[in-house]
Every structure is written in structure tokens, then in C-alpha cells.
């Protein structure tokens, strides 16, 4: 398909036309669900954009020179001295999450040129990364040397969750249990490497490491960040900005337009008459979920 000529229809902006053509090109390339053979590494989406923007030759040189389906000895050495890594996962629907993992050098274990593993320590209990792995085993690990060589390494692969006992069986060189309770892995993630490649150094900042005490596994807000970004305060202010009386919430739950439509105890002076007029409860748009936040006052 020739996408190199400007065929913008009259009255249509060039940007809008380019986006429409690009989307059409992507659908044209992907319509057969991947049955079209392409010897190049990478995703079909990469190939569409490389053809569209004219970077196919440059990308080809990267694939040929920098992309490996296994870890090289230099990659193994690099991983062994890393003290941090960024973990990218997604659930079965493609919703993404990127998380941070850290430890002393060697916490990322290289079992062989096609297998690495990292520990999962006690955290906030959400287990977003592990939950995604249960649904979708594809994983991306990004490691950066910020202090010495200013270079990065991408490792993509297929992940599975294993117990600490099983990890001890498959890694005979694994150190014994640490003295600090928070440093004991709750689970391990075993990753079968499918590709590994460099991240260029030109935009990586140089950082100066400093020693610090790390409070592994703590729930103390002083050490885990507390409400640094103000999410808890914001949620609290939303609840308090428009408090909902209990009878109003109950009436809304029963489909009544006014709290005074609720029955009152015998002898209540307000029984049978309206004291305060309330606007009708707004209807919830289709496809949205009603959230009631009653507050007893």
C-alpha cells in the first residue's frame, strides 16, 4: 500500500487525514489476525509505524545488532549488580501497570541465559503485578544503571509465580533467609526470557548513590510515604463536602424521592406530613454504577 503521497480530501485538515490514513493502514496490516508472515522481530504495530514513518531500515539495524533472544554474559553481569528494576505487566484485558522493585545487588537472580527471577516482598497487599501475571503472563523488566555506565536493559518474557520453597529448589545458590522479617520474599516471579535489548544512554541522568536505612515490609506511614500525594485527604474531602443524611440515603436506596416518604415511629410528630422538600434523586446514566456514601450525622 502506497502511503507516501498527500491525498488529503478538500475541507479535511492534514493532521486529521493523516491520522485516519494511519489507522486504516494499521487495520489493513492487522486484519488477518497475524496470519500474514513477517520475518522482522517486534510487533505488527511496530512494523506499521516503521513503514509509515520511514524508519524500517533503522529499526532493522537495531533488531540485527541489539536484540537478543537470550542474555549475553555482559547482560548477566549487569543484572547481577542492579539494585532496582521497573516491572511492567497487564491484565487479560490489556490494562497496564508499571511497578518498582528494589533490593541489594543480587536480588535479581539469573538462573541461566534464558531465565531470571525476582522476589516479591511484603507490600501494600494489593498485589497488582502478581494479579496481572495470573491473568496475563507477559512481563517487561527495565533496569537502569544511573550511577556508573548510564545504560539500560530491557528484558521481556513469560512470568510465573513460584513459592520461596520452590525457588530454593531451583536455585541452589540462593542465600538463606535474611534476618530482617521484611526482607523475606513472600513469593518469587520466575521469568522465561524471550527478548533482551539495550536502552541507549543519551537521556539517562547521572545520579549519586547515598546510603540510607531501608525499612523493609513496614506499615509505618513515616517510612512508606503516608499520604504524600494527598489521595486520602482528597477522598475524605469529597465525602465531607456533601454529607448525605442517613434517611436520605436509605430513601434513595428504596427508590423513594424524599426521606419523609419513609415510615416513622408511632407518635412521631412529623408522621404523615412533609416537613422539608427534597429534589428527586437523579437518575444514574446507563452504563454507570451508583455510588452511595451515607454519613450518619
C-alpha positions as CSV (number, residue, x, y, z in Angstrom):
1,X,0.0,0.0,0.0
2,X,1.4,3.4,-1.0
3,X,1.0,5.9,1.8
4,X,3.7,8.3,0.7
5,X,1.6,10.8,-1.3
6,X,-0.6,13.6,0.0
7,X,-4.1,12.7,-0.9
8,X,-5.9,14.9,1.7
9,X,-9.5,15.5,0.6
10,X,-10.7,19.1,0.3
11,X,-12.0,20.5,3.5
12,X,-10.2,18.0,5.7
13,X,-7.2,19.0,7.8
14,X,-3.9,17.4,7.0
15,X,-3.5,16.1,10.6
16,X,-6.9,14.5,10.7
17,X,-6.4,12.9,7.3
18,X,-3.0,11.6,8.4
19,X,-4.5,10.0,11.5
20,X,-7.3,8.4,9.5
21,X,-4.9,7.0,6.9
22,X,-2.6,5.7,9.6
23,X,-5.5,4.0,11.4
24,X,-6.6,2.5,8.1
25,X,-3.1,1.3,7.4
26,X,-2.9,-0.4,10.8
27,X,-6.3,-2.1,10.2
28,X,-5.2,-3.2,6.7
29,X,-2.0,-4.7,8.1
30,X,-3.6,-6.4,11.1
31,X,-6.9,-7.6,9.5
32,X,-5.9,-11.2,9.2
33,X,-5.2,-11.6,12.9
34,X,-1.4,-12.1,12.5
35,X,-1.6,-14.8,9.8
36,X,0.5,-12.6,7.4
37,X,4.1,-13.7,7.7
38,X,6.7,-11.0,8.5
39,X,10.2,-12.1,9.3
40,X,11.0,-9.0,11.3
41,X,11.1,-9.1,15.1
42,X,8.7,-7.0,17.1
43,X,5.0,-6.4,17.0
44,X,2.9,-5.8,13.9
45,X,2.1,-2.3,15.3
46,X,5.8,-1.5,15.3
47,X,6.1,-2.6,11.6
48,X,3.1,-0.4,10.6
49,X,4.6,2.7,12.2
50,X,8.1,1.9,10.8
51,X,6.8,1.7,7.3
52,X,4.6,4.8,7.8
53,X,7.4,7.0,9.2
54,X,10.2,5.6,7.1
55,X,12.3,4.1,10.0
56,X,12.2,0.5,8.7
57,X,16.0,0.4,7.9
58,X,17.0,2.0,11.1
59,X,14.8,-0.4,13.1
60,X,16.2,-3.3,11.1
61,X,19.7,-2.4,12.2
62,X,18.6,-2.3,15.8
63,X,16.9,-5.7,15.5
64,X,20.0,-7.2,13.9
65,X,22.6,-5.7,16.3
66,X,21.0,-5.1,19.7
67,X,18.1,-7.6,20.1
68,X,18.8,-11.0,21.6
69,X,16.6,-13.9,22.5
70,X,18.8,-14.7,25.4
71,X,21.0,-13.0,28.0
72,X,24.6,-12.3,27.0
73,X,27.4,-12.6,29.5
74,X,27.5,-8.8,29.8
75,X,23.8,-8.7,30.4
76,X,24.2,-11.3,33.2
77,X,26.9,-9.2,34.9
78,X,24.7,-6.1,34.5
79,X,21.6,-7.7,36.1
80,X,23.8,-9.0,39.0
81,X,24.7,-5.5,40.1
82,X,21.3,-3.9,39.8
83,X,19.6,-2.7,42.9
84,X,16.3,-1.7,41.3
85,X,14.0,-2.7,38.4
86,X,10.8,-1.4,36.9
87,X,8.2,-4.2,36.3
88,X,5.5,-3.8,33.6
89,X,2.5,-6.1,33.5
90,X,-1.0,-6.0,32.2
91,X,-4.2,-7.9,32.9
92,X,-6.2,-10.1,30.5
93,X,-7.9,-7.0,29.0
94,X,-4.6,-5.2,28.4
95,X,-4.9,-2.7,31.3
96,X,-1.3,-1.9,32.2
97,X,0.6,-1.4,35.4
98,X,4.2,-0.4,36.0
99,X,5.7,-1.0,39.4
100,X,9.1,-0.7,41.1
101,X,11.2,-3.4,42.8
102,X,14.4,-2.9,44.8
103,X,16.9,-4.8,46.8
104,X,20.6,-5.2,47.4
105,X,22.7,-6.2,44.4
106,X,21.9,-9.7,43.5
107,X,18.2,-9.6,44.4
108,X,17.5,-10.2,40.7
109,X,18.6,-13.7,40.2
110,X,20.0,-15.0,36.8
111,X,19.4,-18.8,36.8
112,X,20.7,-19.2,33.2
113,X,20.8,-17.3,30.0
114,X,17.1,-17.7,29.4
115,X,15.7,-17.5,33.0
116,X,15.8,-14.8,35.7
117,X,13.8,-14.4,38.9
118,X,13.0,-11.7,41.4
119,X,11.4,-11.7,44.9
120,X,8.1,-10.2,45.9
121,X,8.4,-8.8,49.4
122,X,5.6,-7.8,51.7
123,X,3.9,-4.7,50.3
124,X,0.5,-2.9,50.5
125,X,-1.4,-6.0,49.9
126,X,-2.9,-5.0,46.5
127,X,-0.6,-7.4,44.5
128,X,-1.3,-5.6,41.3
129,X,1.7,-7.1,39.4
130,X,1.1,-10.7,40.7
131,X,-2.6,-10.4,39.9
132,X,-1.8,-9.3,36.3
133,X,0.6,-12.2,35.9
134,X,-2.2,-14.6,36.9
135,X,-4.3,-13.3,34.0
136,X,-1.5,-12.5,31.5
137,X,2.0,-13.9,31.9
138,X,3.7,-11.4,29.6
139,X,6.1,-9.2,31.5
140,X,8.6,-6.5,30.8
141,X,11.5,-5.7,33.1
142,X,13.5,-2.5,32.8
143,X,16.8,-1.9,34.6
144,X,18.9,1.2,34.6
145,X,22.4,2.0,35.7
146,X,22.1,5.6,36.9
147,X,25.5,5.8,38.6
148,X,28.3,4.3,36.5
149,X,27.7,3.4,32.9
150,X,24.4,5.2,32.3
151,X,22.9,2.5,30.3
152,X,19.6,0.5,30.4
153,X,18.5,-3.1,29.7
154,X,15.1,-4.3,28.7
155,X,14.1,-7.9,29.4
156,X,10.8,-9.2,28.2
157,X,9.4,-12.7,28.8
158,X,6.8,-15.0,30.2
159,X,6.3,-15.0,34.0
160,X,5.0,-17.4,36.6
161,X,4.7,-17.2,40.3
162,X,6.6,-19.7,42.5
163,X,6.9,-20.2,46.2
164,X,10.0,-19.5,48.2
165,X,10.4,-23.2,48.8
166,X,10.3,-24.0,45.1
167,X,12.8,-21.2,44.5
168,X,15.2,-22.7,46.9
169,X,14.9,-26.0,45.0
170,X,15.7,-24.5,41.5
171,X,18.4,-22.0,42.7
172,X,21.0,-23.8,44.7
173,X,23.0,-20.6,45.2
174,X,20.1,-18.7,46.7
175,X,21.2,-17.2,50.1
176,X,19.4,-18.3,53.2
177,X,16.6,-16.4,54.9
178,X,17.5,-12.9,55.8
179,X,17.5,-11.7,59.4
180,X,15.0,-8.9,58.7
181,X,11.4,-10.2,58.5
182,X,10.5,-7.6,55.9
183,X,13.3,-8.9,53.6
184,X,11.9,-12.4,53.4
185,X,10.2,-13.0,50.0
186,X,6.5,-13.8,50.1
187,X,6.7,-15.2,46.6
188,X,9.1,-15.3,43.6
189,X,8.4,-14.4,40.0
190,X,10.2,-16.7,37.5
191,X,10.7,-15.1,34.0
192,X,11.5,-17.1,30.8
193,X,13.3,-14.6,28.7
194,X,12.0,-14.1,25.2
195,X,14.0,-10.9,24.2
196,X,16.6,-8.6,25.7
197,X,17.9,-5.4,24.4
198,X,19.7,-2.2,25.2
199,X,18.2,1.2,26.3
200,X,20.5,3.9,25.0
201,X,22.4,6.1,27.4
202,X,21.9,9.6,25.9
203,X,19.0,10.7,28.0
204,X,19.7,8.8,31.3
205,X,20.6,11.2,34.1
206,X,23.6,10.6,36.3
207,X,22.7,10.0,40.0
208,X,24.9,9.9,43.1
209,X,24.0,7.0,45.4
210,X,23.8,7.7,49.1
211,X,23.4,5.2,51.9
212,X,20.1,5.1,53.8
213,X,18.3,2.9,56.2
214,X,15.5,0.9,54.4
215,X,12.5,-0.2,56.4
216,X,11.6,-3.3,54.6
217,X,8.0,-4.5,54.9
218,X,6.9,-1.8,57.3
219,X,3.4,-0.4,57.5
220,X,4.6,2.7,59.4
221,X,3.3,5.8,57.4
222,X,6.5,7.6,58.3
223,X,8.5,5.2,56.2
224,X,6.2,4.1,53.5
225,X,5.2,7.6,52.2
226,X,1.9,8.1,54.0
227,X,-0.4,10.3,52.1
228,X,2.3,12.1,50.1
229,X,0.2,12.7,47.1
230,X,-2.9,13.7,49.0
231,X,-5.2,10.9,47.7
232,X,-6.6,10.0,51.1
233,X,-7.2,13.7,52.0
234,X,-8.9,14.2,48.7
235,X,-11.2,11.2,49.2
236,X,-12.0,12.4,52.7
237,X,-12.8,15.9,51.5
238,X,-15.1,14.5,48.8
239,X,-17.1,12.5,51.4
240,X,-17.3,15.5,53.7
241,X,-18.1,18.2,51.1
242,X,-21.7,17.0,50.6
243,X,-22.7,14.8,53.5
244,X,-25.8,12.6,52.9
245,X,-28.1,12.2,55.9
246,X,-28.8,8.6,56.7
247,X,-32.6,8.8,56.0
248,X,-31.9,10.4,52.6
249,X,-29.5,7.6,51.7
250,X,-32.0,4.9,52.8
251,X,-34.8,6.6,50.9
252,X,-32.7,6.7,47.7
253,X,-31.8,3.1,48.1
254,X,-35.5,2.2,48.3
255,X,-36.3,4.3,45.2
256,X,-38.2,7.0,47.2
257,X,-37.8,10.6,46.1
258,X,-37.9,12.0,49.6
259,X,-36.7,10.8,53.0
260,X,-40.1,11.8,54.6
261,X,-41.7,9.1,52.5
262,X,-40.1,6.6,54.8
263,X,-42.4,5.4,57.6
264,X,-41.8,6.9,61.0
265,X,-42.2,5.5,64.5
266,X,-45.6,5.8,66.1
267,X,-46.2,9.1,67.7
268,X,-43.5,10.9,65.7
269,X,-45.0,14.5,65.2
270,X,-43.7,14.5,61.6
271,X,-45.6,11.3,60.8
272,X,-47.9,11.8,57.8
273,X,-46.8,15.3,56.8
274,X,-44.0,16.8,54.8
275,X,-41.5,19.0,56.6
276,X,-38.8,19.6,54.1
277,X,-39.0,19.3,50.3
278,X,-36.2,17.4,48.6
279,X,-35.3,17.3,44.9
280,X,-35.8,14.0,43.1
281,X,-32.9,11.6,43.2
282,X,-31.1,12.0,39.9
283,X,-31.2,9.0,37.6
284,X,-27.9,7.1,37.1
285,X,-26.9,7.2,33.4
286,X,-26.9,3.9,31.6
287,X,-23.6,2.0,32.0
288,X,-22.6,3.8,35.2
289,X,-22.8,2.5,38.7
290,X,-24.5,4.4,41.5
291,X,-22.2,5.0,44.5
292,X,-23.9,5.9,47.8
293,X,-21.8,7.4,50.5
294,X,-24.1,7.8,53.5
295,X,-22.8,9.6,56.6
296,X,-24.5,9.4,59.9
297,X,-25.0,12.8,61.4
